[in-house]
């Protein structure tokens, strides 16, 4: 993606923030800005939030969403108080969304095991040794690396962990 494309995408994502703050649905935003579906508009909204300059804009957006959820709950109060099951179900869903938005839920525990640098070197050497014996697997790995590389030109390692310039011919070729 070129720098101009990135800038255009960021500007469009930023516009999604504004439209969402103004109350438009993801469907309406998708139609207005030419996204294929509401999913594209939602993705743009989430990207823009992650990229938003300063915490103030994000805090404003969170406050806006929380106020909307509060308004929905207030409007449902008479129905939930009357014991209407559908209203109670909806209120519980709104409360769950509000809790997630505001970070009120207990964090999910996950364990991450980090390798020491010497362990990583041993692991890398073992993987490269196996791949050296299986050229098809090595080519598949290179294809995956090319696919996920941000700039389209990943550094590929040979069996010894030395960077390989894939444009240069092999010693045997």
N, C-alpha and C positions, 0 to 999 in steps of 0.2 A: 504494500500500500504506500503510495507516494505521500510526501509531506502535505501537498494540497488536499489529497483525499482524506488524510487524517484530520486536517483542519476543518474541512467541510463536514466530516462526520461529527466532530466535536461540537461544531456550531449547531448542527441539526439536533444532536443529543441535548444540547443546552436549551434549545427551543422546546423540546419535549418537556423539560422541567417546568418551564413557564406555563405551557398549556395544561400540564397536570395540576400545577398549583392553582390555575384558574378554574379547575373543576372538570376539565374534559376527560372523558373515558379513554382507555387505551384504544378502543375501536375508533373513536372520533379522531384521536391523534394520528392513528395509522392512516385513516382516510385523508386527513388534512395534509400530512407530510409525505404520503406516498409509500408507507411501509406496506408490505404484502399482507400483514395481519396484525392483530392486537399484540401478538407475541413479539414482533419486531419493535413495536412501540414500547412495550414493557422492557425489553432488553436495552433499548436506547436510554430509557429512564434510569434503569439500574446502573448502566455505564456512566451516565452523567452524574448520578449521585456519588459514585465512587471517585469520580474525577473532579467533583465540584471544588472550586477554589474556596478555601476557607471553611471552617466548621459552621459558620453562621448560616450559610445558605442551606446546608444539610439540616441544621437544627430547625430552621424555618419550615422546611419541607416536612420534617418529622412532626413538628407542632401542628402544621396544617392537617396532616393525615390523622393525627390523634384527635384534633377538634372535630373532624368529620365523623370519626368513629364514636366519639362522645355524643354527637348530635343523633346518630343512628340509635345508640342505646337509649338516649332520653326519649326519642320518639316511640320506642318500643316499650317503655316502662309500664304504661297502663295495661298493655297486652300481657306482658310477663307477670305483672302483679295479679292479673285475672287468671293466670295459670294456663294460658294458651301454649300448647306444646311447641308449635312451629315458631312462635315468637321467642320462647325460651331457648330453643335450639339455635336460632339465629343470634340471639344475644350472647350465648356461650361462644359461638364462632367469632363474633365481633370482639368479645373480650380476649379471646385467644390471639386474634390478630393484633389487638392493641398491646397486649403483653409482649408479644414478639417484637413489635415496632419499637417499643420503649425499652426493650432489653430487660424486662422484669422477670422473665423465666430464668431458672437456674441454668448456668452454662452447661453444655454437653461436654462430658469428659472424653478426652481422647489421649492416647499415649503416643508419643513420638520418640523413636529411638534414633539418636544421632550417632553416626559412626565417627570414631576418631580419625584423624587424617591418615594415620598408618593403616587403619582398617579399611578405609576407602581405597587406598592405593592397592592393598591386597585384593579387595573385591574387584576393582577395575582390571587388575592384571589377570585375575581368574576369568572374568568375563571375556576379555580380549583374547586370552589363550583358547577358550572354547570357540569363540567366533572365528579365529584364525583357521581352525580345523573344519569349519562349516561356512564356506564362502557364500552360500545362498542366504543363510541367516544373517551374515554380515551385510549383504546387500539389502536385505529387508530392513535391518536396523538403520542403515544409511538412508533408505527411503523414508522411514518414519521421522528421522531427524530432519530431513529436508522439509517434510510436511509441517513440522511444528516450529521450525526456525522462524523467528520474527523477521529477519532480514533476507531470508531465502538462501543464505550461504553459511550453513553450519560448519563448524570445524569437525572433521571426521578424523578419528584416530585409527592407526593401524594396530597390529597385534602388540607392538611394543609401547603403545600409547603416544606415538608421535603423530602430530598433525599431518594429514595427507591432503595435498592439492589434487582434487579429482580431475582437474583439467589436464594435468600432466600425465604422459603415458607411463605405464609400469616399466620396471627395469627389464621385464621379459618381453615387452611389446613394442 
